[in-house]
Amino acid sequence: MAWEITKERCLRCGACVSVCPVLALELRESGILNDSGKCTLCPICERVCPVGAIRVEK
């Protein structure tokens, strides 16, 4: 099980942060931070990313 982001593709638009139902994502200057203790590996963030920078595998 994994959550992965390709930092080079990430636009830091915050779309994923705004839809996370468990508030596991945080937008920082360096990119998106995922709190793996909160993340349930639902694919919502992956679906809303406009550039396909997020990949969720269960």
N, C-alpha and C positions, 0 to 999 in steps of 0.2 A: 504494500500500500504506500502510495507516494503522491505528493503534491510538488509540482516542479514549475518554475518560471524561467523563461529565457530572458535574462536581463537585457540583452542586446535588442530584443524586439519590443520590450515593454515601453509603452508611451507615458507611463505614470499618469494616466487619465483618471484613475480612481473608480472606473466602472465596476471592477470586481469588488472593491472595498464597499461600495454603496449597496451591493446586493447580498453580501455575505449574511446568512441568517443567524450565525453564531458569533459574529463580530470577531472573527479570527484573523482578519487581514487589516494591515495598517499601511498607509501610504507615507513613505519617508523620502527624503531627498535622494537617497541611494537606491530607492525602488520599493517594491512591495515586500512587506514582512508578513510571514504566515506563522501564527501561533499554533504549532502542531498539537498542543494540549487542548485547544478548543476546536480545531478543524475536524469536521466529520467526514471529509472527503466527498461531500456532495459535489456535483459538477456544475453548480450554478455559476461560479466565477469563470470557469473555463468557457461556458456558453456565451457569456456577455463580453469577453475580451475581444475587442475589435480587430486585433492583429494576431490572435491565436498564440499569445505568449505563455499561456497557462495550460498545463497538462495535469490531469488528475487520473490516477490509476488506483483501482481498488484491488 
